[in-house]
Amino acid sequence: MGWKEGEGLGSSRNGIANPIMAGNVKLDNLGVGAQQPGVVTPEDDIYEQYKKRIMLGYRYRPNPLNNPRKAYY
């Protein structure tokens, strides 16, 4: 019972033996398969485009006093 290095997976040990390579999992602090949350794409409907533009406007709002801000997204 259990797994040993070099053996395949499964009860008959004929499954995959090589590790699965996930690649670039955390790209820009996003999860697997996630895209940039604020990028407006042609597939977005009008409401999604509006929400993304409002979010981007808030993210890049002026900061004349140079107060530190947290990255909420």
N, C-alpha and C positions, 0 to 999 in steps of 0.2 A: 504494500500500500504506500502511496506517496509518489513523488517524482524525483528522479535523479538526473543530473546533468548529462546530456547526450541522448536521453531516451525521449521517445515521442509521448504525446499526451493520450489519455484514454486508458481503458481497462486492458486492452490488448497492446498498448504502447506503440500503435501504428499511426498516431496523429502527428501533428506538426512538431518538429524538434527545434526549429530555429525560432528565436524571439521575434515578435512583431515590432517593426520599427514605426513609431508614431510620427516621426518627422518633426516639423516645427509646431509644437503643440501650443505654446504660449507666445503668440505673436502680438505685440502691443497690448499685453494684458487682456487679451480676448481668449475665449475658450475655443475648443476644437470646432472648426467649421464656421465660426462666427465671422461676420464682416464688420467693418467700421460702423458704429451705430449712427453716426451723423451724416454719412455719405448718401446724398440723394441719388437714387437710381431711376432709370426710366420705368422700371417695373412697379415703383411705388405709386399708390393712388394719391389723390390730391391731399387727403388728410394726413397721410404718412409724410408726404413732402413738407407740408406745413409744420408738423411736429418736429421734423428734423431741422428745418430752417430756424425755428424758434430755439431749439436746443443749441444749435451752433451759435446763434446770436447771443445767447446767455453765456456760453462757454468763452467766447472771445469778446466779452463786454469790456469797456475801458476800466482801467484800474489806476486812476491818477495818483493815489496815495501809496501805491505799491504795497498794499496790505497782502499778507500771505493768504493764499486760497487753497482749499482742498480740491483735489480732482475727484469729483463725485461720479464721473463716468469716464 
